[in-house]
Each structure stands twice: as structure tokens, then as C-alpha cells.
Amino acid sequence: MEDRLMAAHVLFDAPGPKTVARHRTYSVVAVLVLLVLLGLAVKRLYDEGQFAYELWEPFVTPNIMQAIGEAWLDTLSMAALAVLGALVFGVVFGVAKLSEHTPVRWASWVVVEFFRAVPVIMLMTFSFYAVFNSMSIERGAYWSVVLSLTVYNGAVLAEVFRAGINALPRGQAEAAYAIGMRKTQVMNLILLPQAVKIMIPAIISQMVVALKDTSLILIVFGVGLTKILKSLPLSFNNIVPTTLVIAGLYVLTNLVLTAIANYAQKKFVGEKEMLQVSMVGQTDQNQSAATF
């Protein structure tokens, strides 16, 4: 592992002064281009009358503001429940993929790869019509989002947990076995607690994905913020302002989660540990591809 870490540093040299200056120039040019494009978009919206007060008035109306707040909380609760379920799913199948029992390992591999491969919107549609069709439309849509995001993000986290456990030095498990601990004790008391701190940024990043993917239920039925996006323009004919406001709420929430992920990475995870997880995960994926 140490050799791999040293090789990774050798492969990427620190940029020199000319390269740094060139990168800064590229960054400035890119920012200027983005500002120009943003200005053109704003001008186009202004010319189309999308900044008229009557189109934005609903967002300062108390009843509608309350409805948006409740929808926002629904979206956050869907994402939170999905992430909690995904954590349980990820731990169970991530550990099962490391099992010494071949049937358990293969069954876990099939489940994880299946839910990673199926598009989330297909999972939501299937769950809505096949699993929760006995509920009201709104409740059915709510729980179809939770279930679909649980199994999809859980499959992704299963790989994160597996890579995190594999990134730990083998001596940790060997020392535990040497003092007579069983495999379950080694996993629960030795490996998982140490690996969790490596996984924290990836887990929080997956929360961002789960939050954004709650909007996919719009294809079936509006629930959470998508309910506002679907219903408000019908009354006020303000699809563009409504889209901008709802998108802004998603962006704001994701920025908060991203800030939490960055803080957690700096506080709990070292650069060396993150590199270990990345390299172990990449090596395992290459080995799996060669095998299958």
C-alpha cells in the first residue's frame, strides 16, 4: 500500500509558475464567459417579461410561502429517510460482499449491481404502481421516492463501505483474530468503527445525490418541492419564476450539505486515508471487471 501511495505522488508533479499562471488565466476566462452567458440569459428573461412583479408575487404571499416551506420539509424528510435506509442497506450488503461464504457473496454482488444499474426513475415508477398503489397518490409517491432512493444509494454505499473496510491495514484484523475474537466481533468492533471516518465524506456526498433525485418523482406525481413546481404555475402562469425558486432551494440545500461534507473530510479524514480508499476501490473494480 505504501508503494502505491508513493507511486501516486510520483505520477503527478506540482505545477510550475508558468502552469499556475496559465491555469489562472483559464479560470478568469471561464468566469468571464460564464458571466456573459448569465447576463444574456437574464436579459432574455427580462425581455420576455419574466421579472414582472405579478409573476413573483406568490413567493411573498404568506400562504404560498408556508406551502413551499412544508414542501421543502417533505423533500428533506424523503432524502433523510432514504439516506438512513441506504446506510443500513449499504452496511449489510457491503459486509456481505466480503463474506467468506460464496453464495452470500454472489447474492450480494447481484443485488448491489442490479440496483446500481437500474435508473432511479424506473425504480420510482415501478414502486409507485406496483408496491404503493394501495395508498393515496401523494403518500404512494412519497414512499416510492424513499424506497427507490434507499436501494439505489444503498447499493452505491455498499461499495463505499467495502472499499473503506478493505483500505484498513490487514494487521488490524489479524491482531483481533490472534486474541480470539470472532469474525463478527472483528467486523463490528474493529474494522467498521475505523472505516466509518473514511466513509463520512462519501456518505454525505451521497446525501446530496439523494436530495437531488427526489425531484425525479415529478414524472409520476408531484410531491415535496416538485408538488409546488407542478401546481403553482397552473394558477399563476409563472413556470420560469417557480422553476428558478425551486432550483434555488435545491442549490441552497446542496451547498449546505457540501459544506458539511468538506468540513467532515477535513476534520475526520486525512488525505492519505482518502487516497487509500480511492486506490483500493479502483483496484477492486479492475479486478472485478477482469473476472466477469
Backbone bond lengths (Angstrom), bond angles and torsions (degrees), N, CA, C in turn:
res aa  C-N    CA-C-N  psi(-1)  N-CA   C-N-CA  omega(-1)  CA-C   N-CA-C  phi
1 M - - - 1.467 - - 1.532 111.39 -
2 E 1.355 116.24 -41.40 1.463 119.55 179.88 1.520 110.59 -62.30
3 D 1.352 116.21 -38.65 1.459 119.57 178.69 1.511 111.04 -62.96
4 R 1.341 115.95 -38.53 1.473 119.67 178.91 1.514 110.91 -65.07
5 L 1.343 116.04 -41.02 1.459 119.75 179.59 1.521 111.20 -63.49
6 M 1.357 116.59 -42.60 1.457 119.95 179.35 1.519 110.64 -65.53
7 A 1.335 116.27 -39.35 1.465 119.60 179.40 1.507 111.32 -63.90
8 A 1.343 116.71 -36.48 1.468 120.24 -179.77 1.519 110.47 -63.93
9 H 1.345 116.81 -38.92 1.458 119.36 179.50 1.525 111.60 -71.66
10 V 1.352 117.18 -33.92 1.454 120.54 -179.92 1.514 111.10 -68.03
11 L 1.331 117.50 -33.84 1.463 121.59 -176.34 1.522 112.65 -66.10
12 F 1.326 118.25 -26.49 1.455 121.41 -174.51 1.530 109.08 -121.97
13 D 1.350 115.90 105.56 1.458 120.69 178.38 1.517 110.03 -81.15
14 A 1.310 116.06 152.12 1.463 120.67 175.79 1.524 109.23 -67.18
15 P 1.341 118.23 135.40 1.472 120.21 -178.89 1.521 111.56 -65.99
16 G 1.325 115.66 145.15 1.460 121.34 177.96 1.513 111.89 -82.57
17 P 1.345 117.90 178.42 1.481 121.68 -177.62 1.522 113.29 -58.35
18 K 1.349 117.48 -41.38 1.462 119.61 -179.48 1.535 110.99 -65.93
19 T 1.315 115.97 -41.19 1.465 119.63 179.36 1.519 110.96 -65.43
20 V 1.332 116.65 -41.87 1.464 120.50 177.76 1.521 110.50 -61.09
21 A 1.334 116.74 -44.01 1.470 120.40 179.35 1.524 110.84 -63.97
22 R 1.338 116.18 -40.87 1.469 119.69 179.14 1.516 111.06 -64.29
23 H 1.348 117.40 -41.33 1.466 120.63 178.61 1.519 111.32 -64.18
24 R 1.327 116.89 -38.60 1.466 119.94 177.48 1.515 110.87 -64.67
25 T 1.328 116.37 -39.26 1.470 119.53 178.01 1.518 110.64 -63.19
26 Y 1.346 115.57 -44.87 1.465 119.33 177.67 1.528 110.69 -59.47
27 S 1.316 117.35 -40.76 1.465 120.95 -178.94 1.524 111.01 -64.33
28 V 1.327 116.01 -43.30 1.467 119.78 179.47 1.521 110.89 -63.67
29 V 1.336 116.10 -44.04 1.464 119.91 179.36 1.526 110.36 -62.62
30 A 1.338 116.87 -42.84 1.462 120.16 -179.94 1.519 111.22 -62.75
31 V 1.344 117.12 -41.96 1.468 120.42 178.61 1.519 110.72 -63.43
32 L 1.331 117.12 -42.47 1.463 120.31 179.41 1.526 111.30 -63.22
33 V 1.316 116.62 -41.45 1.472 120.13 178.39 1.523 110.51 -63.02
34 L 1.336 116.61 -43.13 1.457 120.16 179.07 1.530 111.12 -63.79
35 L 1.327 117.03 -39.69 1.468 119.97 178.33 1.522 111.36 -64.78
36 V 1.330 116.18 -39.37 1.469 119.54 177.97 1.527 110.02 -63.88
37 L 1.333 117.04 -45.30 1.465 120.72 179.33 1.525 111.02 -63.06
38 L 1.345 116.18 -40.03 1.459 119.33 177.58 1.520 110.88 -64.21
39 G 1.331 116.60 -42.00 1.464 119.83 177.78 1.520 112.22 -61.37
40 L 1.322 116.65 -41.80 1.467 120.18 178.32 1.524 111.03 -63.83
41 A 1.348 116.15 -39.72 1.462 119.42 179.31 1.524 111.02 -65.38
42 V 1.346 116.72 -42.21 1.465 120.38 178.79 1.525 110.57 -64.10
43 K 1.322 116.78 -42.15 1.470 120.11 178.90 1.529 110.85 -62.50
44 R 1.328 115.73 -40.27 1.464 119.20 179.55 1.532 110.34 -63.92
45 L 1.323 117.00 -43.32 1.464 120.27 178.48 1.523 110.95 -64.10
46 Y 1.330 116.33 -38.40 1.474 119.61 179.00 1.519 110.63 -65.78
47 D 1.316 116.99 -42.86 1.467 120.20 179.68 1.523 111.61 -63.95
48 E 1.337 116.27 -30.36 1.461 120.34 179.73 1.526 112.37 -84.32
49 G 1.332 117.55 0.07 1.463 121.32 178.42 1.516 114.49 77.53
50 Q 1.353 117.45 21.99 1.461 120.17 -176.80 1.531 113.11 -78.78
51 F 1.342 117.40 -6.59 1.467 120.61 177.34 1.531 112.19 -102.53
52 A 1.317 116.25 13.04 1.467 119.93 177.64 1.531 109.92 -63.07
53 Y 1.320 116.05 143.00 1.469 120.15 -173.61 1.524 112.14 -61.36
54 E 1.318 117.75 -38.48 1.465 119.35 -175.84 1.529 112.13 -64.64
55 L 1.343 117.57 -23.03 1.459 119.94 177.84 1.530 111.95 -78.91
56 W 1.326 116.57 -26.43 1.467 121.58 -178.44 1.525 113.11 -100.63
57 E 1.316 116.87 -11.17 1.466 120.90 -178.48 1.525 113.70 -56.78
58 P 1.365 119.41 -38.34 1.473 118.45 -179.24 1.532 113.90 -56.00
59 F 1.333 117.41 -27.81 1.460 120.14 -175.38 1.525 113.04 -79.29
60 V 1.323 116.86 -4.38 1.473 120.58 172.99 1.525 110.13 -115.77
61 T 1.333 116.53 9.99 1.454 121.60 175.98 1.528 108.97 -87.05
62 P 1.333 118.39 126.00 1.481 120.62 -173.43 1.526 114.29 -52.57
63 N 1.341 117.92 -46.02 1.467 119.44 -177.32 1.528 112.12 -62.52
64 I 1.324 115.56 -41.67 1.460 119.36 -179.54 1.522 110.56 -72.24
65 M 1.321 117.27 -37.27 1.460 120.17 175.90 1.530 110.85 -61.01
66 Q 1.326 116.82 -39.74 1.460 120.48 176.96 1.523 111.11 -65.10
67 A 1.339 116.28 -41.50 1.467 119.96 178.75 1.527 111.23 -63.52
68 I 1.333 116.59 -39.88 1.462 120.08 178.28 1.533 110.34 -65.62
69 G 1.333 116.32 -40.93 1.460 119.91 177.81 1.516 112.53 -61.60
70 E 1.333 116.42 -43.56 1.465 119.94 178.32 1.529 111.29 -65.44
71 A 1.332 116.17 -39.59 1.467 119.81 178.02 1.528 110.59 -65.64
72 W 1.330 116.71 -37.96 1.456 121.30 177.45 1.530 110.41 -61.75
73 L 1.332 116.11 -43.59 1.465 120.16 177.89 1.525 111.29 -63.92
74 D 1.329 117.17 -38.25 1.462 120.25 176.62 1.531 110.70 -61.04
75 T 1.327 115.75 -43.14 1.462 119.89 178.72 1.524 111.16 -62.64
76 L 1.335 116.24 -44.15 1.464 120.19 178.83 1.524 111.34 -64.32
77 S 1.340 116.88 -38.52 1.463 119.49 -179.93 1.525 110.86 -68.69
78 M 1.335 117.99 -38.42 1.464 120.28 176.35 1.518 110.60 -60.97
79 A 1.328 116.16 -46.08 1.458 120.25 -179.89 1.524 110.84 -64.33
80 A 1.341 117.10 -41.65 1.465 120.84 -178.20 1.530 111.25 -64.72
81 L 1.347 116.61 -46.23 1.469 119.97 178.80 1.529 111.29 -63.16
82 A 1.332 115.28 -39.81 1.463 119.06 179.61 1.523 111.09 -64.51
83 V 1.333 117.01 -40.54 1.465 120.30 -179.02 1.530 110.43 -68.36
84 L 1.337 117.06 -41.38 1.472 119.64 177.56 1.532 110.75 -61.46
85 G 1.327 115.96 -45.25 1.459 119.10 177.03 1.518 111.87 -64.15
86 A 1.346 116.51 -37.90 1.460 120.54 -179.85 1.527 111.22 -66.31
87 L 1.331 116.95 -34.25 1.465 119.96 177.96 1.531 110.53 -63.25
88 V 1.336 115.68 -45.14 1.470 119.46 178.65 1.527 109.59 -63.76
89 F 1.319 116.31 -47.58 1.472 121.88 178.99 1.523 109.82 -58.01
90 G 1.331 116.59 -46.30 1.457 120.70 -177.72 1.514 113.14 -63.87
91 V 1.339 116.84 -42.05 1.466 119.98 179.32 1.526 110.30 -63.57
92 V 1.341 116.31 -47.55 1.467 120.55 -176.26 1.524 110.63 -61.30
93 F 1.335 117.08 -50.97 1.459 119.09 -174.39 1.524 112.09 -82.17
94 G 1.337 117.41 -26.47 1.458 119.02 174.19 1.514 111.41 -64.87
95 V 1.329 116.67 -44.20 1.464 120.88 177.25 1.525 110.59 -69.05
96 A 1.349 116.27 -38.56 1.465 119.27 -179.55 1.526 111.72 -63.63
97 K 1.332 117.32 -31.14 1.462 119.73 178.23 1.528 112.03 -69.54
98 L 1.327 116.40 -14.35 1.464 120.91 176.39 1.524 111.83 -98.95
99 S 1.324 116.60 4.75 1.462 120.92 -176.15 1.530 111.26 -63.93
100 E 1.328 115.51 148.54 1.461 120.95 175.32 1.524 112.12 -79.24
101 H 1.332 116.37 -12.29 1.465 121.15 -179.78 1.533 109.06 -88.73
102 T 1.294 116.33 116.90 1.469 121.20 -174.55 1.531 113.31 -57.98
103 P 1.350 120.48 -46.09 1.483 118.76 179.54 1.530 112.69 -59.08
104 V 1.336 116.82 -40.82 1.460 120.11 178.87 1.527 110.39 -64.76
105 R 1.318 116.50 -44.09 1.464 120.64 -178.83 1.530 111.50 -63.75
106 W 1.333 116.88 -43.60 1.459 120.13 179.93 1.527 112.13 -69.06
107 A 1.321 116.99 -41.47 1.468 119.82 178.30 1.525 110.57 -61.73
108 S 1.314 116.87 -41.06 1.466 120.74 178.54 1.521 110.36 -65.34
109 W 1.324 116.36 -40.04 1.468 120.08 178.76 1.524 110.50 -61.47
110 V 1.323 117.50 -42.85 1.472 121.42 -179.56 1.531 110.27 -63.09
111 V 1.338 117.00 -46.91 1.466 120.97 -178.43 1.521 110.66 -61.95
112 V 1.324 116.72 -48.52 1.466 120.69 -177.05 1.522 111.04 -63.40
113 E 1.319 116.94 -47.41 1.461 119.58 -177.73 1.529 111.59 -67.25
114 F 1.318 116.89 -33.34 1.474 119.73 179.16 1.526 110.57 -64.38
115 F 1.328 117.15 -50.81 1.459 119.60 -176.43 1.523 112.44 -73.99
116 R 1.323 117.47 -21.26 1.463 119.05 172.92 1.519 111.44 -74.31
117 A 1.332 116.90 -28.17 1.456 121.12 -173.58 1.527 112.98 -88.22
118 V 1.336 117.37 -32.35 1.467 120.02 -176.16 1.530 109.75 -75.90
119 P 1.336 118.83 129.38 1.470 120.79 177.75 1.525 111.82 -58.40
120 V 1.330 115.63 141.99 1.456 120.44 -176.18 1.529 111.12 -61.45
121 I 1.316 117.11 -37.48 1.461 119.83 -177.07 1.535 110.61 -64.95
122 M 1.328 117.35 -31.54 1.464 120.00 176.09 1.525 110.61 -70.88
123 L 1.324 116.57 -38.08 1.463 119.91 176.18 1.523 111.03 -62.62
124 M 1.328 116.52 -41.53 1.463 120.50 -179.96 1.517 110.91 -64.72
125 T 1.318 116.36 -44.87 1.466 120.15 -179.10 1.522 110.75 -63.33
126 F 1.326 116.80 -44.84 1.465 120.33 178.93 1.526 110.79 -62.98
127 S 1.352 116.73 -44.86 1.467 119.86 -179.09 1.518 111.18 -62.76
128 F 1.334 116.51 -39.89 1.456 120.97 -177.06 1.522 111.50 -63.85
129 Y 1.333 116.40 -44.88 1.460 119.79 -174.21 1.536 113.47 -90.48
130 A 1.337 118.01 -24.16 1.462 119.73 -174.32 1.522 113.78 -105.83
131 V 1.328 117.75 -27.00 1.462 120.15 -174.18 1.525 112.10 -108.21
132 F 1.323 116.98 -44.52 1.464 120.56 -173.16 1.529 112.74 -110.60
133 N 1.334 116.47 25.20 1.465 119.08 -177.93 1.521 112.93 -71.32
134 S 1.340 117.97 -14.61 1.461 120.20 179.22 1.526 112.57 -82.23
135 M 1.321 117.56 -13.38 1.463 121.69 179.12 1.518 110.25 -86.25
136 S 1.334 114.94 174.24 1.461 119.16 170.88 1.522 108.66 -64.49
137 I 1.314 116.21 159.53 1.467 119.75 -175.82 1.523 111.15 -59.51
138 E 1.332 116.77 -45.17 1.460 119.42 -176.63 1.528 111.70 -67.13
139 R 1.351 116.98 -44.08 1.470 120.02 178.62 1.534 110.83 -66.51
140 G 1.322 115.99 -39.01 1.459 119.42 178.27 1.519 111.95 -62.55
141 A 1.341 115.62 -41.91 1.462 119.47 177.79 1.525 110.85 -64.73
142 Y 1.330 116.05 -40.54 1.467 121.30 179.84 1.526 110.39 -58.25
143 W 1.325 117.15 -51.86 1.457 120.45 -174.92 1.519 112.42 -76.59
144 S 1.319 117.93 -24.41 1.467 118.96 174.20 1.525 110.40 -67.76
145 V 1.333 116.72 -35.03 1.470 120.47 174.88 1.521 109.84 -64.28
146 V 1.327 116.49 -48.00 1.471 120.63 -177.73 1.533 110.57 -60.48
147 L 1.341 117.22 -48.28 1.455 120.69 -177.86 1.526 111.47 -63.93
148 S 1.318 116.60 -46.33 1.465 120.24 -176.41 1.527 111.38 -64.53
149 L 1.331 116.36 -44.47 1.465 119.34 179.47 1.523 111.41 -69.90
150 T 1.325 117.18 -28.71 1.467 120.05 177.17 1.516 110.97 -63.83
151 V 1.328 117.34 -51.37 1.470 119.45 -175.56 1.528 111.34 -72.31
152 Y 1.342 117.36 -35.42 1.468 118.62 -179.94 1.530 110.95 -69.46
153 N 1.330 116.69 -54.01 1.459 119.61 -179.20 1.522 111.35 -68.16
154 G 1.342 116.98 -30.75 1.460 119.87 175.38 1.518 111.59 -62.82
155 A 1.331 116.75 -38.46 1.469 119.90 177.64 1.524 110.96 -64.96
156 V 1.325 116.23 -39.62 1.465 119.43 177.48 1.528 110.69 -66.42
157 L 1.328 116.55 -44.14 1.464 119.96 -179.31 1.523 111.95 -67.58
158 A 1.326 117.54 -27.15 1.458 119.49 176.35 1.526 110.61 -58.76
159 E 1.328 116.24 -40.79 1.464 119.85 176.74 1.524 110.98 -68.66
160 V 1.329 117.01 -35.34 1.463 120.35 178.23 1.525 110.17 -64.39
161 F 1.332 116.82 -46.53 1.455 120.57 179.32 1.532 110.85 -62.86
162 R 1.311 116.23 -42.65 1.469 119.50 -179.81 1.525 110.81 -61.69
163 A 1.342 116.16 -45.46 1.461 119.74 179.77 1.524 111.18 -65.74
164 G 1.340 116.87 -37.69 1.455 120.08 179.36 1.515 112.22 -64.26
165 I 1.321 116.21 -40.52 1.466 120.01 178.98 1.527 110.38 -68.90
166 N 1.325 116.60 -41.76 1.468 120.00 179.56 1.526 112.20 -67.04
167 A 1.344 117.03 -22.75 1.456 120.01 -178.83 1.523 113.04 -74.33
168 L 1.330 116.85 -16.93 1.463 119.99 -179.52 1.526 110.39 -73.34
169 P 1.327 117.55 147.33 1.474 120.06 177.52 1.526 110.99 -59.46
170 R 1.309 117.12 140.56 1.460 121.44 -178.49 1.521 111.81 -63.53
171 G 1.308 116.58 -25.56 1.454 119.89 -179.36 1.515 113.50 -61.49
172 Q 1.328 116.88 -25.32 1.464 120.12 178.12 1.520 110.67 -61.00
173 A 1.338 116.15 -50.64 1.468 120.00 -179.94 1.520 111.29 -70.29
174 E 1.331 117.09 -39.65 1.460 119.98 -178.03 1.521 111.64 -62.89
175 A 1.342 116.74 -39.11 1.460 120.41 178.53 1.526 110.79 -65.84
176 A 1.340 116.27 -38.79 1.461 119.99 179.35 1.525 111.10 -66.29
177 Y 1.337 116.40 -42.99 1.461 119.50 177.63 1.533 110.62 -63.62
178 A 1.317 116.04 -34.01 1.466 120.09 -176.89 1.525 112.31 -65.67
179 I 1.332 116.78 -27.03 1.470 119.25 179.61 1.528 111.56 -95.43
180 G 1.336 116.39 9.94 1.453 120.48 172.16 1.511 116.53 93.94
181 M 1.323 118.84 13.36 1.468 121.16 179.12 1.520 110.47 -76.41
182 R 1.332 116.06 144.17 1.457 121.23 176.67 1.529 109.65 -78.82
183 K 1.336 115.85 166.11 1.465 119.84 -175.72 1.525 111.44 -62.07
184 T 1.349 116.15 -39.58 1.464 119.22 178.88 1.519 110.99 -62.27
185 Q 1.328 116.84 -41.24 1.459 120.24 178.24 1.519 111.31 -66.18
186 V 1.316 116.33 -40.44 1.469 120.02 178.91 1.530 110.44 -60.95
187 M 1.328 115.20 -43.81 1.472 119.17 -178.66 1.518 111.63 -67.88
188 N 1.336 117.44 -47.08 1.466 121.34 -173.72 1.527 113.47 -78.00
189 L 1.324 116.77 -33.76 1.463 120.23 -173.28 1.521 114.08 -101.58
190 I 1.328 117.61 -23.98 1.457 120.56 -175.11 1.527 112.51 -111.23
191 L 1.334 115.79 -55.71 1.466 119.58 -170.98 1.532 113.22 -78.17
192 L 1.339 116.56 -53.20 1.463 119.19 -175.88 1.528 113.08 -59.72
193 P 1.338 119.87 -47.15 1.472 118.41 -179.90 1.530 113.46 -57.88
194 Q 1.344 116.50 -37.49 1.464 118.83 179.62 1.526 111.73 -74.46
195 A 1.325 115.61 -33.87 1.461 119.29 -176.93 1.521 112.73 -77.08
196 V 1.331 116.73 -24.18 1.467 119.75 -174.72 1.521 111.80 -59.42
197 K 1.333 116.84 -41.35 1.464 118.82 -177.42 1.523 111.61 -65.49
198 I 1.343 116.78 -27.19 1.464 119.57 175.70 1.523 110.53 -71.86
199 M 1.317 116.23 -31.05 1.460 121.25 -173.74 1.526 113.58 -85.53
200 I 1.334 118.18 -14.69 1.469 120.42 -171.95 1.524 113.25 -54.52
201 P 1.345 120.18 -50.37 1.477 118.27 179.63 1.521 113.56 -60.15
202 A 1.352 116.91 -39.72 1.464 119.53 179.48 1.516 111.18 -66.30
203 I 1.330 117.42 -36.39 1.459 121.23 178.46 1.520 110.60 -64.91
204 I 1.326 116.17 -45.61 1.465 119.54 -179.87 1.521 110.51 -67.00
205 S 1.326 116.90 -37.62 1.464 119.31 176.25 1.526 111.21 -62.14
206 Q 1.340 116.82 -35.95 1.461 120.14 177.53 1.521 110.91 -68.85
207 M 1.336 117.41 -26.89 1.462 120.62 174.03 1.524 110.59 -63.53
208 V 1.337 116.44 -38.06 1.462 120.49 176.77 1.520 110.21 -61.33
209 V 1.339 116.00 -44.32 1.467 120.53 178.54 1.523 110.59 -61.55
210 A 1.337 116.51 -44.30 1.464 120.23 -179.32 1.522 111.10 -62.46
211 L 1.332 116.32 -41.34 1.467 119.69 -179.88 1.522 111.16 -62.84
212 K 1.315 117.04 -45.06 1.468 119.76 179.95 1.528 111.53 -65.32
213 D 1.321 116.16 -39.36 1.466 119.46 -175.63 1.523 113.51 -72.25
214 T 1.339 118.30 -11.48 1.468 118.69 174.48 1.522 111.28 -61.49
215 S 1.328 117.36 -23.77 1.466 120.61 -178.58 1.524 112.50 -72.45
216 L 1.335 118.37 -15.54 1.461 120.55 -176.40 1.524 112.42 -67.58
217 I 1.322 117.61 -19.77 1.463 120.34 179.46 1.522 111.44 -66.51
218 L 1.326 117.14 -10.78 1.470 121.48 178.20 1.527 111.25 -55.09
219 I 1.337 117.46 -29.57 1.460 120.50 -178.64 1.524 111.32 -66.14
220 V 1.339 116.92 -24.67 1.466 121.50 -179.04 1.523 110.43 -102.55
221 F 1.326 115.94 -57.88 1.464 120.76 -178.13 1.523 108.34 -159.81
222 G 1.323 116.91 141.32 1.452 120.72 -179.91 1.517 111.58 -74.26
223 V 1.331 116.47 126.96 1.448 121.85 175.41 1.522 107.20 -145.56
224 G 1.330 116.90 145.23 1.453 119.81 -173.59 1.517 110.37 70.91
225 L 1.319 116.89 -140.88 1.465 120.43 -179.60 1.523 112.20 -64.68
226 T 1.328 116.99 -28.42 1.462 118.59 178.17 1.529 111.52 -67.40
227 K 1.333 116.80 -24.34 1.470 119.98 175.62 1.521 109.91 -64.11
228 I 1.328 117.00 -41.96 1.469 121.08 176.93 1.519 109.76 -65.21
229 L 1.326 115.70 -42.78 1.461 119.95 -178.78 1.520 111.76 -62.38
230 K 1.315 116.99 -29.24 1.456 120.28 -177.11 1.526 112.47 -89.41
231 S 1.342 117.55 -32.10 1.466 120.01 -172.31 1.526 113.67 -95.73
232 L 1.325 117.73 -38.02 1.469 119.85 -173.91 1.533 113.62 -62.21
233 P 1.347 119.04 -45.11 1.472 118.46 179.29 1.524 113.88 -62.00
234 L 1.330 118.18 -23.19 1.457 119.92 178.83 1.521 111.47 -66.28
235 S 1.342 116.50 -29.52 1.464 120.50 -178.62 1.521 112.82 -92.87
236 F 1.333 117.13 -32.43 1.464 119.41 -173.02 1.523 113.67 -118.48
237 N 1.318 117.47 -0.69 1.465 121.55 178.63 1.536 111.41 52.22
238 N 1.316 114.90 47.23 1.471 120.18 -177.18 1.521 110.44 -128.68
239 I 1.306 117.15 56.59 1.453 121.76 -175.65 1.525 111.80 -61.47
240 V 1.336 117.46 -40.39 1.466 119.72 -178.51 1.531 111.40 -67.73
241 P 1.342 119.89 -51.88 1.472 118.96 176.65 1.533 113.27 -57.86
242 T 1.331 116.54 -41.19 1.461 119.33 179.69 1.528 110.99 -63.22
243 T 1.329 116.22 -43.46 1.463 119.93 178.45 1.525 111.07 -61.33
244 L 1.334 117.00 -42.22 1.463 120.46 -179.73 1.527 111.48 -64.51
245 V 1.327 116.92 -41.21 1.466 120.16 -179.66 1.523 110.91 -67.03
246 I 1.336 117.35 -47.08 1.464 120.80 -179.28 1.524 110.49 -64.10
247 A 1.332 116.14 -42.63 1.468 119.19 177.33 1.522 110.97 -61.94
248 G 1.339 116.55 -38.35 1.452 120.31 177.97 1.523 112.21 -62.59
249 L 1.320 117.38 -37.54 1.464 120.55 177.76 1.530 111.21 -66.52
250 Y 1.332 115.82 -41.09 1.467 118.99 176.00 1.531 110.58 -62.41
251 V 1.326 116.74 -44.94 1.465 120.91 -178.95 1.523 110.19 -62.67
252 L 1.335 116.62 -45.01 1.471 120.56 -179.72 1.528 110.73 -59.79
253 T 1.320 116.66 -46.43 1.461 119.95 -179.14 1.523 111.21 -64.51
254 N 1.336 116.41 -41.37 1.459 119.65 -179.62 1.523 111.88 -68.68
255 L 1.331 117.59 -32.42 1.460 120.07 175.99 1.521 110.96 -64.76
256 V 1.332 116.11 -38.72 1.471 119.78 177.43 1.521 110.37 -64.46
257 L 1.341 116.42 -45.46 1.465 119.78 179.31 1.526 111.40 -64.18
258 T 1.337 116.83 -38.59 1.456 120.39 178.19 1.523 111.22 -64.48
259 A 1.333 116.59 -40.06 1.467 120.28 176.90 1.527 110.82 -62.59
260 I 1.342 116.36 -40.03 1.467 120.22 177.18 1.523 110.16 -63.68
261 A 1.338 116.86 -41.64 1.467 120.48 179.83 1.526 110.65 -63.07
262 N 1.330 117.00 -43.36 1.466 120.03 179.36 1.526 111.26 -64.20
263 Y 1.327 116.22 -41.00 1.469 119.92 178.06 1.525 110.85 -63.71
264 A 1.337 115.95 -43.95 1.463 119.64 -179.52 1.519 110.96 -64.19
265 Q 1.330 116.85 -37.98 1.457 120.01 -179.62 1.526 110.65 -65.20
266 K 1.324 117.17 -41.96 1.462 120.23 -179.95 1.521 111.96 -69.89
267 K 1.329 116.51 -35.03 1.456 120.24 -173.73 1.526 112.62 -82.71
268 F 1.327 116.24 -40.63 1.457 119.29 -170.58 1.525 114.26 -108.14
269 V 1.326 117.78 -20.05 1.459 119.53 -171.70 1.523 109.96 -124.05
270 G 1.334 115.27 129.89 1.456 120.05 175.63 1.505 111.20 -86.95
271 E 1.311 116.14 161.73 1.469 120.88 179.58 1.522 111.12 -61.80
272 K 1.320 116.59 -38.33 1.457 120.57 -179.32 1.520 111.11 -62.99
273 E 1.340 116.65 -42.26 1.465 120.71 -178.81 1.508 111.10 -66.23
274 M 1.345 116.86 -41.94 1.458 119.82 179.38 1.516 110.58 -63.17
275 L 1.360 117.06 -38.67 1.450 120.54 179.14 1.521 110.63 -65.79
276 Q 1.333 116.20 -36.76 1.458 120.05 177.75 1.523 111.36 -61.97
277 V 1.341 116.67 -46.35 1.472 120.51 179.17 1.511 110.92 -60.61
278 S 1.345 115.90 -45.25 1.456 120.20 -178.07 1.523 111.27 -62.10
279 M 1.344 116.37 -44.17 1.460 120.06 -176.92 1.515 111.77 -71.36
280 V 1.342 117.05 -39.63 1.462 120.03 178.23 1.521 110.61 -64.40
281 G 1.353 116.60 -44.38 1.457 120.19 179.66 1.512 111.73 -61.96
282 Q 1.362 116.48 -41.80 1.454 119.79 179.62 1.520 111.36 -66.46
283 T 1.344 116.81 -41.07 1.458 120.35 178.98 1.519 111.14 -62.97
284 D 1.358 116.92 -43.85 1.463 120.71 179.75 1.519 111.63 -63.04
285 Q 1.351 116.27 -39.29 1.460 119.49 -179.90 1.525 109.94 -65.68
286 N 1.339 116.84 -40.03 1.462 119.66 178.51 1.523 111.46 -64.76
287 Q 1.339 116.60 -40.11 1.448 120.15 177.86 1.525 111.55 -65.33
288 S 1.352 116.87 -39.91 1.463 120.40 178.49 1.516 110.99 -64.53
289 A 1.334 116.10 -41.23 1.467 120.07 179.30 1.519 110.86 -63.25
290 A 1.347 116.35 -38.84 1.454 119.46 179.64 1.522 111.42 -69.28
291 T 1.354 115.82 -32.49 1.459 120.10 -178.48 1.515 112.04 -74.31
292 F 1.348 115.66 -43.32 1.459 119.02 -173.78 1.527 111.90 -99.28
